[in-house]
Amino acid sequence: MTSAKLPLEVSTATRGSWRVADVRGDLDMATAPHLEQACAVEDGRLALDMSGVRFIDSSGLRALFEINKTSSRLVLLRSSAVVKRLLSLTEMTDVFEMSDDLPDLDS
């Protein structure tokens, strides 16, 4: 018997004073808790590379809010079209800091 693979992969690395998480797959009710757990930081700087997110729903948006609460600064990097669309439809584009490149995170 093989175990089912979660449709969301999160890998993290430290770059300077930032923790960077590469998020790939579907961010929904089933996978949002995994993202929150993988990105749990206490008062740290966190960048989420969202370029590999294929799907995001309201549960994924809620996870981003929860992650934002626990980090001193959260930046969404290279957000995919589906992430940008959800943030636009929910009028949340001004709520989250967004960037296209990691070098912008030096400040």
N, C-alpha and C positions, 0 to 999 in steps of 0.2 A: 504494500500500500504506500502510495506517495502522498505527501502533504500538499495541499493546494497552495500555490504561490500567491501572495498578496499582490493585488494589481497596483501597488504603489511601492516604489523603492525610494529610500532616503539614505543618502550617504553624506557624512559630515567630515569636515576638515577644518583646521585652524589656519587662518591666514592673517598674520599680524595680531591685532587686537580683536579680530573678527572670527566668529564661528560661521562657517559657510556650509549650508545644506543644499545638496543637489536633489531636487524633488522630481521624480519621473513616474508617470502613470496617471491613474484616476484618483482624484481627491473627492471622496464622497462619505456617506454615513459610515460605511464599513472601514474606511481607511483613515479618516480624520483623526481618530485616537492614536493611531500609529505615528502620524506626523507630529502630533502634540508631544508624544512621549520621546520621539527621536530628537525633537528640537527643544526639549526642556532645558532652559538655562536660567540661572538666577542672576538677574540684574546684569546681563551681558549684552554685547552687540551681536546681532544675528542677521545674516543675509540668507534669504531663500532664493536659490536659482530656480525659477518657475518655468524655464523654457521647455522642460520635458513634461509639463502637465497637459494631458490630453482631454481631461474632463474635470470640472469642478462644480459642485452644487452648494446649496446653502450650508450644509454641514462642513464643507471645506472652508467656506467663508467664516463660519463660526470658529473653526480651528485657528485661522489666521488671527482673529480677534483675541483668542485666548493666548496665543503665542505672543502677540503684541503686548499683552498685559504684563508678562513676566520678563520681557527683555528691555534693557534700557534704550535700545534702538533697534528697530526691525526695518529691513530694506528688502523689497521684492525685486530680485534681479531678473532681467531678460524675460519678463512675463510672456507666456504664450498668448495667442489670440483668444483662447477660451477664457483665460484668467482676466485679460483686459476687458473682454466683453461682459463677464459677470460683474466686475467692479464698476463698469460703466452703467450697466442696467440697474444696479442697486445704488447708484450715485455714491460709490465709495472710492472713487479715484483720488480724492483729496485726503482720505483717511490714512492710506498707506503710502509710505515713501517708496518711490520706484526709481530704478536706475538701470541703465543698459550695460554698464561696465563696472567691474570690481574696483578699478583704480579710483572711481568716484567716492569710494568708501573711506578714503584716507582721512577725511575731516571728521 
